[in-house]
Amino acid sequence: MRAYIVCYDVTEDKIRNRIARVLKEYGDRVQYSVFEISLKNENELEILCNRLKIIADEDTKIGLYRLCANCRQDSHTLEGDRLAEMPAVVIL
């Protein structure tokens, strides 16, 4: 399982809403334009990126930041609470 933070800066409502709908399929919204997503493999990342490229226009900025296992373990809120854990295994 690969965890990512995805954030975007989009001024056009239609594009912003379409990006959000796609990202909701992969994870949870943590801020208005920030999602924590979980992907099974490199192929799923490529599919997601291609879907986002179709939606995006030339002014759309989307960042995908990989979170390694150690990075997630060391991440927390200001109150010291742990962030939501990504599952180690997903059974379909």
MARDRENGU-636495 format. One record per residue: residue in one letter; x, y, z of N, C-alpha, C, O, CB in turn. Coordinates in steps of 0.1 Angstrom, whole numbers, plus 2048, in hexadecimal, padded with zeros to 3 digits. Atoms other than C-alpha are relative to their C-alpha. Glycine has a CB too. Layout:
AXYZXYZXYZXYZXYZ ...
This chain:
M8087F480080080080080980C80081380D8077F680080C R7F97F380180D8237F77F780B8047EC80C7FF8068027F2 A8087F57FC80184180980580D7FA81280F7F9800801810 Y7FC7F38068018647FA7F780B8067EC80980A7FE8007F1 I8087F47FE7F68878037FF8077F28098087EB80780A80B V8037FA80C7E68977E57FA80E8037F080F80A7F77F87F6 C8057F27FE7E18BD7E47FF8077F38078047EA80880880B Y8027F980D7D58D47C97FC80E8027F681280D7F67F97F7 D8047F27FF7D08F97C27F98027F27FF8047E880C809802 V8087FF80C7B48FD7A97F580B8027EE80B80C7F97F37FC T80A7F57FE79F91D7A47F37FD7FA7E98027FF80680C7F9 E80D80280778490F78D7F87F58087FD7EA80A8027FB7F2 D8088097F87688FE7A17FE7F27F97FF7E88007F3806803 K80480C80775F8E478680C7F680180B7EB8037FC8037F2 I7F48088007838D77848037FB80E8067F081080C8087FA R7FD8047F27888D87AA7F77F58057FB7EC80B7FF80D809 N80A80A7FB7688C47B08037F27F98017E88007F28057FD R7FD80D8077728AA79680C7F980680C7ED8078028027F1 I7F48057FA7948A67A57FD7F980E8017EE81180B80B802 A8048057F37858A17C87F87F37FE7FA7EA8067F780B807 R80880C80276C8877BB80A7F47FD8077E98027F68027F4 V7F780A8047898737AC8087FC80D8097F081080A8047F5 L7F88027F479E8767CC7F97F980B7FE7F181280780C805 K8098067F678186B7E28007F17FE7FD7E98077F2806800 E80080E8037838497D180C7F980680C7ED8078007FE7F1 Y7F48067FC7A68447DE80380380F80C7FC81580B8067F8 G7FC7FD7F27A68538017F780B8067EB80C80280E805801 D8087F67F879A86E81980480E7FF8108117FE8007FC80F R7FD7F280179789381780480480E7FD8028187F48087FB V7FC7FB7F37AB8A38347FF80F8007FF81580B80E7FB803 Q8027F28017A88C78287F88027F37F67F97EB80E808800 Y8087FD80C7948D880C8077FB7F48017F57EB7FD80F7FF S7F980480C7AF8D17F280C7F78048167F77FD80580D7F9 V7F68097FC7C38B78047FA7F28037F07F180B80880580C F80580E7FE7BE89180480B7F78058177F98017F97FA7F3 E7F780B7FD7CF8738147FB7F47F97EF7F07FB8017FD810 I80580B8087CD8577FC8097F48018157F58067FF8047F1 S7F980C7FF7D88337FB7FF7F97F27F47F67ED7FB7F780C L7FF80780D7E38217DB8067F28028107F180A8078087F5 K7FB80E7FF7EA7FC7D680D7FE7FA8167F77FF7F67F67FA N7F48028078067FF7BE80380B7F67FC8157F58007F27F8 E7FB7F680A8198137A37F58027F57F380D7F080E7FD7FB N80A80080B7FE80A7897F48098047EF8117FC7FC7F27FD E80B7F87FC7E381979E80380F8017FB8187FE7FB7FC80E L7FC7F28007F78397A28008067F27FC8117F080F801806 E8007FC80E7FB83B77D7F28037FB7EF80D7F48077F67F7 I80E7FE8047D68377777FA80D8067F48158007F77F4805 L8057F47F97CE85279180680D7F97FE8167F680480080F C7FA7F58077E786A7817FA8037F27F880F7EF80F7FE7FF N8067FF80D7D986475F7F18068017EE80E7F97FF7F37F8 R80E7FA7FE7B586B76C80180E8037F98167FE7F97F880B L7FF7F27FC7C088B77C8058097F48018147F380A80280C K7FB7F980C7D389675C7F48047F77F480E7F080B7F97F9 I80B7FD8097B38937487F780B8057F28137FE7F77F37FF I8097F57FA7A08AA76180780D8008018177FE7FD7FB80E A7F87F47FE7BC8C37668018097F48018047E980D7FD806 D7FD7F780B7C18E275180E80580381580180C7F680C7FF E7F27FB7FF7E28F574C80380780D80F8098118048087F4 D7FE7F97F47DD90976C7FF7F880C8027FC8187F680B801 T8028097F57D68EB78280D7FB8068167F67FF7F77F47FC K7F48057F97F18E379C7FB7F580A7F37F781380780C808 I80480C7F87EE8C07AC80E7FA8058167F77FD7F77F67F9 G7F48077FA8098B27C47FD7F38067F37F380E80780A80A L80280D7FA80C88E7CE80D7FE8088187FD8027FD7F47F6 Y7F58027F78238897EC8007F38077F67F080E80080B80B R7FF80E7FB82D8657F580380180F80C80881380A7F87F8 L7FD8027F182C85C81A8057F28027FE7E88017F3803808 C7FA80D7FC8448408237FA7FB80D7F480381580F801800 A8058067F483B82983F80580780D7FE80A8168037F1801 N7FA7F97F585383A8577FB80E8017F981380C80F8017FF C8057F280084685D84D7F28008067EF80880E7FF8057F2 R80E8017FA8228528568017FD80F7F98038167F87F57F9 Q7FF8037F282D84487780480C80880080D81480A7F4802 D7FB7F57F983E8648807F780C7FF7F981780480E8047FB S80A7F580282087A8757F680080B7F27F68107F97FF7F2 H80A7FE7F680788888E7FA80E7FF7FF8167F88077FE80E T8067F38007F08A489580780980A8108048117F07FF804 L7FA7F77F67F98C38AA7FE7FB80E8067FD8177FB80E7FE E8048057F37E78B28C78087F38048067EE80F7F17FE801 G7F980C7FD7FE8948C47F97F37FC7FE7E87FD8037FF80E D80880B8047E387D8B68077FA7F380C8027EA7F18037FD R7FB80680C7EE86489B7F78027F57EA8037F78037F1802 L8097FE80C7E18698787FA7F27FD7FE7E88028098057F4 A80780C8037CA84F86A80A7F67F98127FA7F17F48037F6 E7F780A8057DC82F8627FB7FA7F37EF7F87F18017F480A M80480780C7DC82183F8017F180280A7ED80980A8057F4 P80080E7FE7D47FC83E80D7FA7FA8117FD7EF7F47F97FB A7F48078057F27E583A7FB7F67F58037F37EC8077F880B V8058098097DC7CD8277F28037FD7EA8078068017F1805 V80E7FE8047BC7D18137FB7F37F98017EF7F07FE80D7F6 I80580C8067A77B380C7F38037F87EA80A7FD7FC7F580B L80B7FD80878F7B67EF7F87F47FD7EE7F47F68058067F2 
